[in-house]
Amino acid sequence: MELKELLTTYWSQVTLILIAIGYFVKRLLDIKSRKIEINHSLFQTNRITSVNNFFSNYSKVDLMWDQIAIYDIFLRKLTANEIDRIIIPPLNDLKRSLLELKIYFKPEEYKYFDELGIGLSSINGKLSRLYFNVEGEIDVDRKIFEFGKFKSDVVMRNKELMDDLCEMLKKKFY
């Protein structure tokens, strides 16, 4: 039997077989498409959650630097351990959220987050250098002035970075 004769004789059965094959192919493609869509949605949800977590931790560290008793620190009313208990936990939370963001953003996008974190961490470095007199003997008022100036410069730089970051995120999520 030739193909032409086979199709002519059994055309209705061949049609049903082709319809069944088409149906199963469509179902497989729908399942794969749905799986991709669910994974993308989950990825986007986790990305937004990690960004919100970063902003929350960033705000805590920023607020901590505003509320910390600098004068008491430089007058040595607080020990190094007491200062660390105030500063280190929020900085560690910020570092954890930065590591989480690395999963969800490309390096050119992640750099904004990283630079913001580096800026806030550098304030701790300046405080340590002044507290332990690494930069030579300086009186308390000079230490407070230097620390305040450094912190102010970092805050201004971070404000610019935050504006750029927010613009990038708006483009990314809208």
Buried (B, 14 or more C-beta within 10 A) or exposed (E): EEEEEEEEEEEEEEEEEEEEEEEEEEEEEEEEEEEEEEEEEEEEEEBEEBBEBBBEBBEBBBEBBEEBEBEEBBEEEBEEEEBBEBBEEBBEBBBEBBEBBEEBBEEEBBBBBBBBBBBBBBBBEBBBBBBEEEEEEBEBEEBBEBBEEBBEBBBEBBEEBBEBBEEBBEEEEE
